[in-house]
Amino acid sequence: MNKQMINLTVFCSSKNNLKPIYYEKVIELIELLDPTKISLVYGGGTNGLMGTIRTNWLKKSGKIITANMHKFAEECVPDDYLFDTIDDRQKKLVELGDGYLILPGGYGTHFEALEVMTKNDIGECSKPIFILNVDGIFDGFISHINKLINEGFITRDFKKIKVYVCDKPEELAELIKNLWVIYFTF
């Protein structure tokens, strides 16, 4: 595949009441990504980590693509795609992504993470999935997945389904850069 830009779909929180470390680490990661090679796709809006991504990516003159729901759309932020249901929104976010970035978040983020992991596991797609494990926020999730593997409920570990976990933004940014070279030719 030869593309000038790749779409990195970001799944994360839209909550504003998070500890400062989450915003700080997301900003660090955004600062390290190359807006000439990556377009960010996200759920729209200006709140929480979603808003942090939007604000900081636009400061770098990066391209953003949004897929939002009518009920969450903000008049001041034009959305590329608007949907009535979360299912339609999620489908578009997944469809647009050449890869996925999982940042701290709640139910929706975990649902989205499991959806793209499942698609890779069953062979429906084979796209890289990057997790930024800020302050160990995903440790319990990773531990649970490992328990499911040990108990035989899951047969393919993260490595086999192209899931990459890093605790530090600089390590994840470097991994994203290096893996895009493998997956895409610029």
MDAnalysis code that builds the backbone (N, CA, C; Angstrom):
import MDAnalysis as mda
import numpy as np

u = mda.Universe.empty(558, n_residues=186, atom_resindex=np.repeat(np.arange(186), 3), trajectory=True)
u.add_TopologyAttr("name", ["N", "CA", "C"] * 186)
u.add_TopologyAttr("resid", np.arange(1, 187))
u.add_TopologyAttr("resname", ["MET", "ASN", "LYS", "GLN", "MET", "ILE", "ASN", "LEU", "THR", "VAL", "PHE", "CYS", "SER", "SER", "LYS", "ASN", "ASN", "LEU", "LYS", "PRO", "ILE", "TYR", "TYR", "GLU", "LYS", "VAL", "ILE", "GLU", "LEU", "ILE", "GLU", "LEU", "LEU", "ASP", "PRO", "THR", "LYS", "ILE", "SER", "LEU", "VAL", "TYR", "GLY", "GLY", "GLY", "THR", "ASN", "GLY", "LEU", "MET", "GLY", "THR", "ILE", "ARG", "THR", "ASN", "TRP", "LEU", "LYS", "LYS", "SER", "GLY", "LYS", "ILE", "ILE", "THR", "ALA", "ASN", "MET", "HIS", "LYS", "PHE", "ALA", "GLU", "GLU", "CYS", "VAL", "PRO", "ASP", "ASP", "TYR", "LEU", "PHE", "ASP", "THR", "ILE", "ASP", "ASP", "ARG", "GLN", "LYS", "LYS", "LEU", "VAL", "GLU", "LEU", "GLY", "ASP", "GLY", "TYR", "LEU", "ILE", "LEU", "PRO", "GLY", "GLY", "TYR", "GLY", "THR", "HIS", "PHE", "GLU", "ALA", "LEU", "GLU", "VAL", "MET", "THR", "LYS", "ASN", "ASP", "ILE", "GLY", "GLU", "CYS", "SER", "LYS", "PRO", "ILE", "PHE", "ILE", "LEU", "ASN", "VAL", "ASP", "GLY", "ILE", "PHE", "ASP", "GLY", "PHE", "ILE", "SER", "HIS", "ILE", "ASN", "LYS", "LEU", "ILE", "ASN", "GLU", "GLY", "PHE", "ILE", "THR", "ARG", "ASP", "PHE", "LYS", "LYS", "ILE", "LYS", "VAL", "TYR", "VAL", "CYS", "ASP", "LYS", "PRO", "GLU", "GLU", "LEU", "ALA", "GLU", "LEU", "ILE", "LYS", "ASN", "LEU", "TRP", "VAL", "ILE", "TYR", "PHE", "THR", "PHE"])
u.atoms.positions = np.array([
    [0.843, -1.167, 0.000],
    [0.000, 0.000, 0.000],
    [0.895, 1.238, 0.000],
    [0.620, 2.151, -0.882],
    [1.398, 3.378, -0.946],
    [0.469, 4.547, -0.653],
    [0.679, 5.180, 0.479],
    [-0.168, 6.292, 0.878],
    [0.709, 7.460, 1.289],
    [0.254, 8.640, 0.995],
    [0.949, 9.831, 1.459],
    [0.702, 10.037, 2.953],
    [-0.531, 9.837, 3.391],
    [-0.910, 10.012, 4.794],
    [-1.627, 8.750, 5.255],
    [-1.413, 8.400, 6.490],
    [-2.161, 7.292, 7.066],
    [-3.111, 7.869, 8.118],
    [-4.207, 7.174, 8.318],
    [-5.188, 7.570, 9.319],
    [-4.978, 6.760, 10.586],
    [-4.694, 7.455, 11.667],
    [-4.560, 6.831, 12.974],
    [-5.805, 7.197, 13.771],
    [-6.682, 6.202, 13.979],
    [-7.901, 6.437, 14.754],
    [-7.565, 6.370, 16.232],
    [-8.003, 7.395, 16.961],
    [-7.720, 7.511, 18.389],
    [-8.997, 7.251, 19.183],
    [-8.896, 6.350, 20.151],
    [-9.996, 6.077, 21.071],
    [-9.557, 6.553, 22.454],
    [-10.372, 7.409, 23.097],
    [-9.987, 7.950, 24.402],
    [-11.177, 8.605, 25.091],
    [-10.906, 9.121, 26.274],
    [-11.927, 9.747, 27.109],
    [-12.318, 11.139, 26.621],
    [-13.575, 11.468, 26.862],
    [-14.043, 12.831, 26.622],
    [-14.358, 13.524, 27.946],
    [-13.898, 12.955, 29.038],
    [-14.161, 13.513, 30.367],
    [-13.124, 14.582, 30.723],
    [-13.575, 15.631, 31.410],
    [-12.699, 16.736, 31.791],
    [-12.120, 16.623, 33.190],
    [-12.540, 15.659, 33.964],
    [-12.158, 15.595, 35.378],
    [-11.009, 14.629, 35.652],
    [-10.099, 14.474, 34.717],
    [-9.015, 13.498, 34.848],
    [-7.801, 14.106, 35.535],
    [-6.949, 13.241, 36.077],
    [-5.697, 13.695, 36.685],
    [-4.819, 14.337, 35.598],
    [-4.071, 15.366, 35.953],
    [-3.229, 16.078, 34.979],
    [-2.265, 15.175, 34.205],
    [-1.784, 14.093, 34.807],
    [-0.814, 13.241, 34.118],
    [-1.361, 12.701, 32.798],
    [-2.662, 12.440, 32.732],
    [-3.237, 11.901, 31.487],
    [-3.145, 12.920, 30.360],
    [-3.480, 14.157, 30.651],
    [-3.375, 15.209, 29.628],
    [-1.919, 15.433, 29.238],
    [-1.036, 15.471, 30.237],
    [0.386, 15.719, 29.985],
    [0.988, 14.656, 29.067],
    [0.713, 13.402, 29.338],
    [1.299, 12.312, 28.537],
    [0.711, 12.276, 27.136],
    [-0.572, 12.582, 27.003],
    [-1.179, 12.639, 25.665],
    [-0.565, 13.784, 24.862],
    [-0.363, 14.929, 25.493],
    [0.273, 16.061, 24.803],
    [1.697, 15.686, 24.386],
    [2.433, 15.021, 25.269],
    [3.794, 14.577, 24.922],
    [3.768, 13.679, 23.684],
    [2.836, 12.736, 23.649],
    [2.738, 11.835, 22.500],
    [2.401, 12.598, 21.227],
    [1.408, 13.475, 21.300],
    [0.999, 14.249, 20.124],
    [2.170, 15.066, 19.589],
    [2.959, 15.643, 20.477],
    [4.113, 16.443, 20.066],
    [5.143, 15.615, 19.291],
    [5.176, 14.323, 19.527],
    [6.177, 13.456, 18.905],
    [5.708, 12.826, 17.583],
    [4.428, 12.928, 17.266],
    [3.912, 12.343, 16.029],
    [4.056, 13.332, 14.880],
    [4.199, 12.804, 13.673],
    [4.474, 13.611, 12.488],
    [3.181, 13.933, 11.727],
    [2.744, 15.201, 11.757],
    [1.503, 15.566, 11.071],
    [1.615, 15.566, 9.541],
    [2.817, 15.387, 9.003],
    [2.946, 15.293, 7.548],
    [2.731, 13.860, 7.071],
    [2.698, 12.928, 7.993],
    [2.512, 11.524, 7.625],
    [1.242, 10.915, 8.206],
    [0.691, 11.556, 9.240],
    [-0.448, 10.986, 9.956],
    [-1.606, 11.973, 10.007],
    [-2.802, 11.485, 9.693],
    [-4.052, 12.196, 9.980],
    [-4.657, 11.523, 11.202],
    [-5.145, 12.311, 12.137],
    [-5.793, 11.734, 13.305],
    [-7.298, 11.681, 13.086],
    [-7.873, 10.539, 13.400],
    [-9.311, 10.321, 13.327],
    [-9.785, 10.143, 14.765],
    [-10.842, 10.866, 15.151],
    [-11.329, 10.708, 16.516],
    [-12.815, 11.012, 16.571],
    [-13.402, 10.844, 17.747],
    [-14.847, 10.945, 17.917],
    [-15.435, 12.327, 17.975],
    [-14.633, 13.358, 17.788],
    [-15.151, 14.720, 17.746],
    [-15.219, 15.365, 19.119],
    [-15.515, 16.626, 19.129],
    [-15.684, 17.344, 20.375],
    [-14.412, 17.979, 20.891],
    [-14.584, 18.725, 21.983],
    [-13.486, 19.507, 22.537],
    [-13.242, 19.210, 24.008],
    [-13.839, 18.162, 24.539],
    [-13.702, 17.839, 25.956],
    [-12.676, 16.742, 26.197],
    [-12.139, 16.731, 27.401],
    [-11.274, 15.657, 27.859],
    [-10.053, 15.440, 26.990],
    [-9.634, 14.178, 26.928],
    [-8.469, 13.830, 26.112],
    [-8.758, 14.040, 24.630],
    [-10.030, 13.847, 24.231],
    [-10.392, 14.111, 22.830],
    [-10.087, 15.557, 22.465],
    [-10.503, 16.473, 23.306],
    [-10.248, 17.890, 23.057],
    [-8.768, 18.222, 23.099],
    [-8.046, 17.572, 24.003],
    [-6.597, 17.773, 24.106],
    [-5.912, 17.346, 22.819],
    [-6.336, 16.213, 22.293],
    [-5.778, 15.729, 21.021],
    [-6.067, 16.733, 19.914],
    [-7.324, 17.124, 19.820],
    [-7.735, 18.060, 18.763],
    [-6.911, 19.347, 18.835],
    [-6.900, 19.991, 19.992],
    [-6.219, 21.272, 20.160],
    [-4.735, 21.172, 19.804],
    [-4.072, 20.161, 20.326],
    [-2.625, 20.051, 20.134],
    [-2.249, 19.583, 18.735],
    [-3.080, 18.773, 18.098],
    [-2.801, 18.347, 16.729],
    [-3.000, 19.515, 15.769],
    [-4.046, 20.294, 15.984],
    [-4.284, 21.454, 15.124],
    [-3.177, 22.506, 15.291],
    [-2.613, 22.633, 16.487],
    [-1.479, 23.551, 16.698],
    [-0.303, 23.165, 15.817],
    [-0.194, 21.870, 15.513],
    [0.899, 21.385, 14.658],
    [0.502, 21.391, 13.177],
    [-0.654, 21.966, 12.890],
    [-1.225, 21.988, 11.530],
    [-1.522, 20.587, 11.026],
    [-1.852, 19.689, 11.944],
    [-2.203, 18.326, 11.568],
    [-3.640, 18.229, 11.085],
    [-3.886, 17.238, 10.242],
    [-5.228, 17.003, 9.717],
    [-6.014, 16.129, 10.703],
    [-7.265, 16.530, 10.931],
    [-8.159, 15.789, 11.816],
    [-9.403, 15.408, 11.043],
    [-9.845, 14.173, 11.259],
    [-11.101, 13.680, 10.703],
    [-11.959, 13.263, 11.888],
    [-13.214, 13.725, 11.921],
    [-14.082, 13.382, 13.043],
    [-15.277, 12.546, 12.594],
    [-15.670, 11.661, 13.478],
    [-16.922, 10.908, 13.329],
    [-17.624, 11.028, 14.673],
    [-18.719, 11.750, 14.702],
    [-19.385, 12.091, 15.949],
    [-20.862, 11.708, 15.875],
    [-21.526, 11.838, 16.994],
    [-22.974, 11.627, 17.044],
    [-23.644, 12.998, 17.083],
    [-24.823, 13.087, 16.461],
    [-25.567, 14.357, 16.454],
    [-25.733, 14.900, 17.868],
    [-26.042, 14.022, 18.819],
    [-26.332, 14.505, 20.174],
    [-25.100, 15.029, 20.910],
    [-23.890, 14.719, 20.428],
    [-22.673, 15.227, 21.056],
    [-22.005, 16.328, 20.244],
    [-22.476, 16.565, 19.046],
    [-21.839, 17.546, 18.163],
    [-21.923, 18.950, 18.761],
    [-20.860, 19.703, 18.569],
    [-20.794, 21.081, 19.054],
    [-20.849, 22.011, 17.854],
    [-21.608, 23.074, 17.972],
    [-21.750, 24.021, 16.863],
    [-20.423, 24.629, 16.441],
    [-19.516, 24.825, 17.401],
    [-18.244, 25.478, 17.093],
    [-17.232, 24.545, 16.434],
    [-17.547, 23.244, 16.361],
    [-16.612, 22.267, 15.804],
    [-17.302, 21.506, 14.670],
    [-16.936, 21.804, 13.440],
    [-17.557, 21.064, 12.338],
    [-17.070, 19.609, 12.320],
    [-17.992, 18.685, 12.174],
    [-17.641, 17.271, 12.106],
    [-17.702, 16.782, 10.671],
    [-16.791, 15.866, 10.337],
    [-16.763, 15.299, 8.993],
    [-17.909, 14.316, 8.773],
    [-18.204, 13.535, 9.808],
    [-19.263, 12.538, 9.730],
    [-20.113, 12.648, 10.997],
    [-21.432, 12.674, 10.830],
    [-22.345, 12.710, 11.971],
    [-23.333, 11.548, 11.872],
    [-23.595, 10.922, 13.002],
    [-24.450, 9.741, 13.041],
    [-25.473, 9.852, 14.161],
    [-26.544, 9.083, 14.032],
    [-27.582, 9.039, 15.059],
    [-27.249, 8.041, 16.160],
    [-26.489, 6.994, 15.824],
    [-26.226, 5.933, 16.805],
    [-24.730, 5.748, 17.046],
    [-24.421, 5.254, 18.225],
    [-23.031, 4.962, 18.577],
    [-22.472, 3.862, 17.684],
    [-23.308, 2.904, 17.303],
    [-22.849, 1.819, 16.442],
    [-22.354, 2.344, 15.090],
    [-23.130, 3.257, 14.500],
    [-22.720, 3.820, 13.211],
    [-21.449, 4.656, 13.351],
    [-21.367, 5.410, 14.439],
    [-20.164, 6.210, 14.695],
    [-18.938, 5.322, 14.857],
    [-19.067, 4.272, 15.670],
    [-17.939, 3.373, 15.906],
    [-17.503, 2.692, 14.608],
    [-18.472, 2.281, 13.827],
    [-18.167, 1.613, 12.559],
    [-17.316, 2.526, 11.661],
    [-17.665, 3.808, 11.602],
    [-16.926, 4.754, 10.767],
    [-15.519, 4.987, 11.318],
    [-15.392, 5.133, 12.640],
    [-14.070, 5.324, 13.246],
    [-13.157, 4.144, 12.939],
    [-13.683, 2.938, 13.043],
    [-12.900, 1.736, 12.757],
    [-12.566, 1.675, 11.270],
    [-13.554, 1.934, 10.439],
    [-13.364, 1.882, 8.985],
    [-12.293, 2.863, 8.511],
    [-12.272, 4.062, 9.060],
    [-11.329, 5.091, 8.619],
    [-9.889, 4.811, 9.039],
    [-9.697, 4.036, 10.097],
    [-8.367, 3.823, 10.632],
    [-7.510, 2.856, 9.841],
    [-6.263, 3.280, 9.603],
    [-5.240, 2.359, 9.094],
    [-4.552, 1.686, 10.269],
    [-4.743, 2.251, 11.441],
    [-4.234, 1.738, 12.706],
    [-4.981, 2.452, 13.807],
    [-4.771, 2.011, 15.053],
    [-5.567, 2.527, 16.159],
    [-4.677, 2.881, 17.344],
    [-4.991, 3.986, 17.988],
    [-4.293, 4.436, 19.174],
    [-5.283, 4.426, 20.330],
    [-4.991, 3.633, 21.344],
    [-5.857, 3.524, 22.508],
    [-5.223, 4.321, 23.642],
    [-5.936, 5.337, 24.093],
    [-5.505, 6.174, 25.206],
    [-6.465, 5.934, 26.374],
    [-6.148, 6.420, 27.569],
    [-7.049, 6.197, 28.694],
    [-8.487, 6.636, 28.392],
    [-9.412, 5.831, 28.852],
    [-10.823, 6.128, 28.632],
    [-11.717, 5.172, 29.385],
    [-12.986, 5.334, 29.203],
    [-13.984, 4.552, 29.922],
    [-14.559, 3.410, 29.110],
    [-15.852, 3.179, 29.302],
    [-16.527, 2.067, 28.634],
    [-16.346, 2.105, 27.120],
    [-16.594, 3.283, 26.531],
    [-16.503, 3.390, 25.082],
    [-15.121, 3.060, 24.563],
    [-14.104, 3.569, 25.224],
    [-12.724, 3.314, 24.806],
    [-12.401, 1.829, 24.886],
    [-12.812, 1.186, 25.971],
    [-12.544, -0.245, 26.119],
    [-13.335, -1.067, 25.105],
    [-14.564, -0.655, 24.836],
    [-15.365, -1.317, 23.806],
    [-14.658, -1.222, 22.450],
    [-14.182, -0.014, 22.126],
    [-13.508, 0.210, 20.844],
    [-12.217, -0.587, 20.758],
    [-11.462, -0.605, 21.848],
    [-10.215, -1.373, 21.877],
    [-10.495, -2.855, 21.641],
    [-11.477, -3.380, 22.333],
    [-11.807, -4.803, 22.175],
    [-12.355, -5.098, 20.776],
    [-13.074, -4.144, 20.205],
    [-13.596, -4.353, 18.851],
    [-12.463, -4.515, 17.836],
    [-11.475, -3.607, 17.858],
    [-10.403, -3.705, 16.869],
    [-9.486, -4.890, 17.169],
    [-9.323, -5.236, 18.439],
    [-8.551, -6.432, 18.786],
    [-9.255, -7.679, 18.268],
    [-10.564, -7.727, 18.422],
    [-11.342, -8.868, 17.932],
    [-11.241, -8.986, 16.416],
    [-11.330, -7.861, 15.715],
    [-11.218, -7.889, 14.250],
    [-9.862, -8.442, 13.820],
    [-8.795, -8.047, 14.514],
    [-7.473, -8.598, 14.202],
    [-7.414, -10.080, 14.555],
    [-7.989, -10.457, 15.687],
    [-7.942, -11.843, 16.145],
    [-8.635, -12.792, 15.171],
    [-9.778, -12.383, 14.641],
    [-10.516, -13.283, 13.741],
    [-10.113, -13.131, 12.278],
    [-9.159, -12.239, 12.020],
    [-8.648, -12.085, 10.660],
    [-9.476, -11.178, 9.776],
    [-10.420, -10.453, 10.364],
    [-11.209, -9.515, 9.571],
    [-10.353, -8.349, 9.093],
    [-9.344, -8.008, 9.878],
    [-8.350, -7.023, 9.460],
    [-7.045, -7.345, 10.171],
    [-6.008, -6.619, 9.836],
    [-4.698, -6.845, 10.441],
    [-3.988, -5.500, 10.550],
    [-4.533, -4.647, 11.421],
    [-4.026, -3.289, 11.565],
    [-3.366, -3.134, 12.932],
    [-2.295, -2.364, 13.010],
    [-1.621, -2.190, 14.296],
    [-2.491, -1.423, 15.298],
    [-2.386, -1.836, 16.553],
    [-3.128, -1.226, 17.658],
    [-2.096, -0.808, 18.703],
    [-2.081, 0.478, 19.018],
    [-1.101, 1.032, 19.946],
    [-1.801, 1.477, 21.216],
    [-1.273, 1.068, 22.365],
    [-1.857, 1.452, 23.653],
    [-0.828, 2.259, 24.443],
    [-1.232, 3.465, 24.873],
    [-0.394, 4.259, 25.761],
    [-0.883, 4.004, 27.190],
    [-0.088, 3.280, 27.931],
    [-0.436, 2.850, 29.285],
    [0.010, 3.900, 30.309],
    [-0.648, 5.048, 30.283],
    [-0.303, 6.163, 31.161],
    [-0.528, 5.770, 32.621],
    [0.496, 5.915, 33.430],
    [0.401, 5.701, 34.870],
    [-0.203, 4.330, 35.213],
    [0.035, 3.333, 34.341],
    [-0.445, 1.976, 34.592],
    [-1.947, 1.794, 34.451],
    [-2.634, 2.736, 33.789],
    [-4.093, 2.706, 33.689],
    [-4.624, 1.422, 33.037],
    [-3.843, 0.824, 32.149],
    [-4.291, -0.397, 31.471],
    [-3.717, -1.669, 32.100],
    [-2.995, -1.575, 33.203],
    [-2.397, -2.760, 33.827],
    [-3.440, -3.825, 34.163],
    [-4.560, -3.423, 34.747],
    [-5.616, -4.373, 35.091],
    [-6.218, -5.031, 33.853],
    [-6.419, -4.242, 32.810],
    [-6.957, -4.745, 31.541],
    [-6.003, -5.784, 30.939],
    [-4.718, -5.441, 30.920],
    [-3.703, -6.348, 30.365],
    [-3.622, -7.617, 31.206],
    [-3.671, -7.464, 32.517],
    [-3.648, -8.615, 33.419],
    [-4.850, -9.521, 33.170],
    [-6.012, -8.910, 32.960],
    [-7.228, -9.691, 32.690],
    [-7.100, -10.470, 31.372],
    [-6.586, -9.820, 30.352],
    [-6.377, -10.499, 29.062],
    [-5.419, -11.680, 29.258],
    [-4.330, -11.465, 29.996],
    [-3.378, -12.557, 30.246],
    [-4.023, -13.706, 31.012],
    [-4.902, -13.399, 31.960],
    [-5.621, -14.453, 32.687],
    [-6.520, -15.237, 31.727],
    [-7.195, -14.523, 30.835],
    [-8.052, -15.192, 29.842],
    [-7.222, -16.089, 28.923],
    [-6.019, -15.658, 28.587],
    [-5.114, -16.488, 27.782],
    [-4.710, -17.725, 28.577],
    [-4.299, -17.522, 29.819],
    [-3.876, -18.648, 30.667],
    [-4.992, -19.658, 30.914],
    [-6.237, -19.182, 30.947],
    [-7.379, -20.067, 31.174],
    [-7.926, -20.672, 29.877],
    [-7.355, -20.289, 28.729],
    [-7.757, -20.873, 27.452],
    [-8.903, -20.181, 26.738],
    [-9.371, -19.041, 27.267],
    [-10.473, -18.328, 26.613],
    [-9.995, -17.537, 25.399],
    [-8.752, -17.118, 25.428],
    [-8.134, -16.394, 24.319],
    [-6.915, -17.200, 23.887],
    [-6.777, -17.398, 22.584],
    [-5.668, -18.222, 22.103],
    [-4.528, -17.414, 21.490],
    [-4.783, -16.179, 21.154],
    [-3.746, -15.366, 20.508],
    [-3.430, -14.161, 21.381],
    [-2.171, -14.030, 21.797],
    [-1.773, -12.924, 22.667],
    [-1.649, -11.629, 21.868],
    [-1.340, -10.533, 22.587],
    [-1.249, -9.217, 21.953],
    [-0.299, -9.212, 20.761],
    [0.841, -9.830, 20.900],
    [1.830, -9.827, 19.817],
    [1.238, -10.408, 18.534],
    [0.486, -11.492, 18.675],
    [-0.087, -12.161, 17.495],
    [-1.195, -11.360, 16.831],
    [-1.825, -10.451, 17.581],
    [-2.893, -9.648, 16.980],
    [-2.474, -8.181, 16.794],
    [-1.156, -7.951, 16.806],
    [-0.573, -6.634, 16.508],
    [-0.978, -5.546, 17.498],
    [-0.986, -5.895, 18.788],
    [-1.233, -4.914, 19.838],
    [0.098, -4.592, 20.499],
    [0.418, -3.299, 20.565],
    [1.683, -2.833, 21.113],
    [1.397, -1.892, 22.274],
    [1.969, -2.193, 23.440],
    [1.729, -1.407, 24.649],
    [3.031, -0.742, 25.079],
    [2.956, 0.561, 25.345],
    [4.102, 1.303, 25.869],
    [3.628, 2.189, 27.013],
    [4.493, 2.349, 28.009],
    [4.194, 3.208, 29.150],
    [4.622, 4.649, 28.918],
    [5.564, 4.857, 28.024],
    [6.125, 6.192, 27.805],
    [5.768, 6.711, 26.413],
    [5.339, 7.972, 26.326],
    [4.976, 8.552, 25.028],
    [6.099, 8.465, 23.989],
    [7.343, 8.705, 24.400],
    [8.443, 8.688, 23.429],
    [8.672, 7.288, 22.866],
    [8.485, 6.267, 23.683],
    [8.631, 4.887, 23.196],
    [7.504, 4.540, 22.227],
    [6.291, 4.969, 22.554],
    [5.161, 4.676, 21.677],
    [5.285, 5.426, 20.357],
    [5.695, 6.684, 20.406],
    [5.866, 7.470, 19.175],
    [6.907, 6.815, 18.262],
    [7.991, 6.349, 18.834],
    [9.031, 5.686, 18.047],
    [8.514, 4.378, 17.459],
    [7.762, 3.642, 18.241],
    [7.170, 2.388, 17.770],
    [6.200, 2.646, 16.619],
    [5.364, 3.656, 16.775],
    [4.422, 4.011, 15.698],
    [5.194, 4.358, 14.433],
    [6.197, 5.190, 14.559],
    [7.011, 5.595, 13.405],
    [7.645, 4.375, 12.730],
    [8.249, 3.495, 13.515],
    [8.924, 2.318, 12.955],
    [7.944, 1.318, 12.343],
    [6.804, 1.133, 12.972],
    [5.844, 0.172, 12.431],
    [5.140, 0.694, 11.186],
    [4.953, 2.006, 11.079],
    [4.348, 2.523, 9.856],
    [5.251, 2.240, 8.663],
    [6.551, 2.243, 8.883],
    [7.480, 1.928, 7.799],
    [7.242, 0.488, 7.329],
    [6.951, -0.410, 8.265],
    [6.684, -1.807, 7.925],
    [5.343, -1.949, 7.201],
    [4.312, -1.289, 7.711],
    [2.964, -1.467, 7.180],
    [2.672, -0.627, 5.945],
    [3.308, 0.539, 5.832],
    [2.984, 1.462, 4.749],
    [4.261, 2.002, 4.121],
    [4.192, 2.270, 2.836],
    [5.305, 2.893, 2.143],
    [4.905, 4.335, 1.870],
    [5.726, 5.251, 2.333],
    [5.429, 6.664, 2.120],
    [6.097, 7.149, 0.854],
])
